[in-house]
Amino acid sequence: MNTSELGWFKSSYSSAQGDDCVEIAVTEQVIHVRDSKDVTRRPFAVGREEWMHFVAFAVEA
């Protein structure tokens, strides 16, 4: 899959300058994650269940 064709979006907690962010793109199978400062680097992907565990942990922190 060509990840440049995905619908990427940043967190609502991103700074106004748009730096220091991660972007995600959601597909049916996985969540793609990339560094917004270097979108030329290959993103990584995690399963939906693993992503839900990560988000739950981040919210509790």
Buried (B, 14 or more C-beta within 10 A) or exposed (E): EEBEEBEBEEEEEBEEEEEEBBBBBBEEEBBBBBEBEEEEEEBEBBEEEEBEEEEEEEEEE
